[in-house]
Amino acid sequence: MAELSWVRIDSALASNHKVLALLSEKGGDHALNVYIFALGHSGRQGLDGFIPEIALGLIHGRKRDADLLLQVGMWRQIPGGYEV
């Protein structure tokens, strides 16, 4: 997939049940930023929703953020990283 200079974000993101669950967790606000940065990273790199585990630091993420995103179902664990 070709790289994108922009990505779409759902206009109802703020009221999405997964986002609400994420924000109810300690550190969930940071994890939400990581989610949005991940969308941009994946689009820019042409990765079609894939976030390599080794790229977590590039999107200002930590293992705790990834764990929270997995917990609420905003990411899915796949070999080598995560799928948005």
Secondary structure, DSSP 8 states (H G I E B T S, - for coil): ----S-----TTGGG-HHHHHHHTSTTHHHHHHHHHHHHHHHHHHT-TTEEEGGGGGGGT--HHHHHHHHHHTSSEEETTEEE-
